[in-house]
Amino acid sequence: MTGKVVLVGAGPGDAGLITVKGLKILQQADVVLYDRLIPLALLDELRADAERIDVGKMPTKHRVAQEDINRLLIEHARQGKLVVRLKGGDPFVFGRGGEEALACHAAGIRFEVVPGVSSAIAVPAYAGVPVTHRQVASAFTVFTGHADPNTTDSDIDYAALASAARLGTLVLLMGVNNLPHIAARLQAEGIAGDTPAICIEWGTTPQQRTVEGTLATLSALVIEAGIGTPALTVIGAVVNLRGMGLDWLT
């Protein structure tokens, strides 16, 4: 009997932010393949006999290639097991969940997706920054600063991002190491250097740190503070709201 693969979003870091459905499936799993950024406390929810496989990727070092992850999902499912792919944030927001789902489909393996709370929304909220706010930002755009390694950053349309910034908020995921370059490109496309900006490290966890400045100054402030991955950057007027009473963790 062929098993099943479930792609589960673990949320952005706070273990309590996994969905009820995601937690229930995790507790039933025979095998769990998990990323480095999942809340490790969730592994305590597994059955004692459940197999745990760490397939976490580092920003500059991939412990397990994506092709091997796909193969492991399929192999275990073909053994009749309930296989959970536990991913930080949401599986379909820069999480390669689509690639894994397509691999399962091509192999004739049943799969299910359990969406997770995306860091793109939750991490700014934990820092007191709503990505939208009436009369301030009517839209938000999420983009990655860690593009496909087989391509160049020309895949990122900075002119389009500058246009989007006029409507609302920019949320940059996985871009802290490229922040100086990204900030310069955005300014070159017309976003004002004094646009409020914030970088949030280890968002929603006890290790959360924030550095606040402007698009022009943030990169230097981030380097000075030693901010590293995982970190998320928000650019736009909504950043000012945290200083008006929304920074609820202080």
C-alpha positions as CSV (number, residue, x, y, z in Angstrom):
1,M,0.0,0.0,0.0
2,T,1.4,3.4,-1.0
3,G,1.6,6.0,1.7
4,K,1.2,9.7,1.6
5,V,3.4,12.8,1.7
6,V,2.1,15.9,3.6
7,L,3.9,19.2,3.2
8,V,3.4,21.0,6.5
9,G,4.3,24.6,7.2
10,A,5.8,24.9,10.7
11,G,5.4,28.6,11.0
12,P,8.1,31.3,11.4
13,G,9.8,30.2,14.6
14,D,7.5,30.3,17.5
15,A,6.4,26.7,18.0
16,G,2.9,27.8,19.0
17,L,2.3,29.3,15.5
18,I,1.9,25.9,13.8
19,T,-1.7,25.3,12.7
20,V,-3.9,22.8,14.6
21,K,-4.1,20.6,11.5
22,G,-0.3,20.7,11.0
23,L,0.3,19.6,14.6
24,K,-2.2,16.8,14.4
25,I,-0.6,15.4,11.2
26,L,2.9,15.8,12.7
27,Q,1.8,13.7,15.7
28,Q,0.7,10.9,13.4
29,A,3.7,10.9,11.1
30,D,5.9,7.8,10.5
31,V,8.7,9.8,9.0
32,V,9.5,13.5,9.2
33,L,11.9,15.3,7.0
34,Y,12.6,18.7,8.6
35,D,14.4,22.0,7.8
36,R,16.9,23.8,10.0
37,L,14.5,26.7,10.6
38,I,11.6,24.8,12.1
39,P,10.9,25.2,15.8
40,L,12.9,22.2,17.1
41,A,10.4,21.9,20.0
42,L,7.9,20.5,17.4
43,L,10.1,17.4,17.2
44,D,9.1,16.6,20.8
45,E,5.5,16.2,19.5
46,L,6.5,13.2,17.3
47,R,5.7,9.6,18.2
48,A,8.6,7.9,19.9
49,D,9.0,5.5,16.9
50,A,8.8,8.2,14.2
51,E,11.9,8.5,12.0
52,R,13.5,12.0,12.0
53,I,15.6,13.1,9.0
54,D,17.4,16.4,9.1
55,V,17.5,17.8,5.6
56,G,18.2,21.4,6.6
57,K,19.8,23.8,4.1
58,M,22.3,26.5,5.1
59,P,22.5,29.7,3.1
60,T,25.8,28.8,1.5
61,K,25.8,25.0,2.2
62,H,23.1,22.5,1.2
63,R,23.2,19.5,3.5
64,V,20.9,17.5,1.3
65,A,20.3,18.3,-2.3
66,Q,16.7,19.0,-3.3
67,E,16.7,16.0,-5.6
68,D,17.6,13.8,-2.7
69,I,14.9,15.2,-0.6
70,N,12.4,14.5,-3.3
71,R,13.7,11.0,-3.6
72,L,13.5,10.4,0.2
73,L,9.8,11.6,0.3
74,I,8.9,9.2,-2.6
75,E,10.8,6.2,-1.2
76,H,9.3,6.4,2.2
77,A,5.8,6.9,0.9
78,R,6.2,3.9,-1.4
79,Q,6.8,1.9,1.8
80,G,3.3,2.8,2.9
81,K,4.3,5.4,5.4
82,L,2.8,8.8,6.3
83,V,5.6,11.1,5.4
84,V,5.7,14.7,6.7
85,R,7.9,17.3,5.1
86,L,8.1,19.9,7.8
87,K,9.2,23.3,6.5
88,G,9.7,26.7,8.2
89,G,7.1,29.3,7.4
90,D,4.8,28.2,4.6
91,P,5.7,25.5,2.1
92,F,4.7,27.5,-0.9
93,V,6.4,30.8,0.0
94,F,10.0,30.4,-1.2
95,G,10.0,26.9,0.4
96,R,10.2,24.7,-2.6
97,G,6.9,23.1,-1.7
98,G,5.8,23.3,-5.2
99,E,8.8,21.4,-6.4
100,E,8.2,18.6,-3.9
101,A,4.5,18.4,-4.7
102,L,5.3,18.1,-8.4
103,A,7.8,15.4,-7.7
104,C,5.2,13.4,-5.7
105,H,2.7,13.8,-8.5
106,A,5.1,12.7,-11.1
107,A,5.9,9.6,-9.0
108,G,2.2,8.8,-8.5
109,I,2.4,9.6,-4.7
110,R,-0.6,11.1,-3.0
111,F,0.3,14.4,-1.3
112,E,-1.4,17.1,0.8
113,V,-0.5,20.6,1.7
114,V,-1.0,22.1,5.1
115,P,-0.2,25.8,4.8
116,G,1.8,27.5,7.5
117,V,2.0,31.0,9.0
118,S,4.4,32.8,6.7
119,S,7.3,34.7,8.1
120,A,6.6,37.4,5.6
121,I,3.6,38.5,7.7
122,A,4.2,37.1,11.2
123,V,7.8,38.3,11.7
124,P,6.9,42.0,11.0
125,A,3.9,41.6,13.3
126,Y,6.1,40.4,16.1
127,A,8.3,43.5,15.6
128,G,5.3,45.8,15.7
129,V,5.0,46.3,11.9
130,P,1.8,45.6,10.1
131,V,2.5,44.9,6.4
132,T,-0.6,46.8,5.5
133,H,-2.4,49.7,7.3
134,R,-5.2,51.8,6.2
135,Q,-4.1,55.2,4.8
136,V,-0.5,54.0,4.9
137,A,-0.1,50.9,2.8
138,S,-2.8,49.2,0.7
139,A,-0.6,46.4,-0.6
140,F,2.6,44.5,0.2
141,T,5.1,42.8,-2.0
142,V,7.2,39.8,-0.9
143,F,10.5,39.1,-2.7
144,T,13.6,37.1,-2.1
145,G,17.2,38.3,-2.0
146,H,18.4,34.7,-2.4
147,A,17.6,33.9,-6.0
148,D,18.0,30.6,-7.8
149,P,21.8,30.0,-7.7
150,N,21.7,29.1,-11.4
151,T,20.5,32.6,-12.4
152,T,21.6,36.2,-11.8
153,D,19.8,38.9,-9.9
154,S,18.4,40.1,-13.2
155,D,15.5,37.8,-12.3
156,I,14.5,40.4,-9.8
157,D,12.7,43.3,-11.5
158,Y,13.8,46.3,-9.3
159,A,11.8,48.8,-11.4
160,A,8.7,46.8,-10.7
161,L,9.5,46.6,-7.0
162,A,10.0,50.4,-6.9
163,S,6.5,50.8,-8.5
164,A,5.1,48.4,-5.9
165,A,6.7,50.4,-3.1
166,R,4.6,53.4,-4.1
167,L,1.5,51.5,-3.2
168,G,2.7,49.9,0.0
169,T,5.2,47.7,1.7
170,L,8.2,45.7,0.5
171,V,9.1,42.5,2.4
172,L,12.5,41.0,1.7
173,L,13.1,37.4,2.7
174,M,16.5,35.7,2.7
175,G,18.3,38.9,1.7
176,V,20.4,40.0,4.6
177,N,23.7,39.1,3.0
178,N,22.8,40.9,-0.2
179,L,21.1,43.9,1.5
180,P,23.7,46.6,0.5
181,H,23.3,45.6,-3.1
182,I,19.5,45.4,-3.0
183,A,19.1,48.7,-1.1
184,A,21.3,50.4,-3.7
185,R,19.4,49.0,-6.6
186,L,16.0,50.0,-5.1
187,Q,17.3,53.6,-4.6
188,A,18.6,53.6,-8.1
189,E,15.0,52.8,-9.3
190,G,13.6,55.8,-7.4
191,I,12.8,54.7,-3.9
192,A,13.8,57.5,-1.5
193,G,16.8,56.8,0.7
194,D,14.9,58.1,3.7
195,T,12.1,55.5,3.4
196,P,11.8,53.7,6.8
197,A,13.2,50.2,6.9
198,I,13.8,47.5,9.5
199,C,15.7,44.3,9.6
200,I,14.4,41.5,12.0
201,E,16.6,38.6,12.9
202,W,15.2,35.3,14.3
203,G,11.7,36.8,14.2
204,T,9.1,35.3,16.6
205,T,11.7,33.5,18.7
206,P,13.3,34.5,22.0
207,Q,16.4,35.5,20.0
208,Q,14.5,38.1,18.0
209,R,16.5,41.3,17.3
210,T,15.7,44.3,15.3
211,V,17.7,47.1,13.6
212,E,15.7,50.1,12.4
213,G,16.8,52.8,10.0
214,T,16.1,53.9,6.5
215,L,16.7,52.3,3.1
216,A,19.9,54.3,2.8
217,T,21.3,53.5,6.3
218,L,19.9,50.1,7.2
219,S,22.7,48.0,5.5
220,A,25.4,49.7,7.5
221,L,23.4,49.4,10.7
222,V,22.8,45.7,10.1
223,I,26.5,45.0,9.6
224,E,27.4,47.0,12.7
225,A,24.9,45.0,14.8
226,G,26.1,41.7,13.4
227,I,22.7,40.7,12.1
228,G,22.8,37.4,10.2
229,T,20.5,34.8,8.8
230,P,17.6,34.2,9.3
231,A,16.6,37.8,8.9
232,L,13.8,39.6,7.1
233,T,13.7,43.2,6.0
234,V,10.6,45.5,5.7
235,I,10.7,48.7,3.7
236,G,8.0,51.3,3.8
237,A,6.0,53.8,5.9
238,V,4.5,51.0,8.0
239,V,7.8,50.7,9.9
240,N,7.0,54.0,11.6
241,L,3.9,52.5,13.2
242,R,6.0,50.4,15.7
243,G,7.1,53.5,17.4
244,M,3.5,54.7,17.8
245,G,2.6,51.8,20.1
246,L,2.6,48.7,18.0
247,D,5.9,47.3,19.3
248,W,4.1,45.0,21.7
249,L,7.0,42.9,22.7
250,T,8.8,45.7,24.5
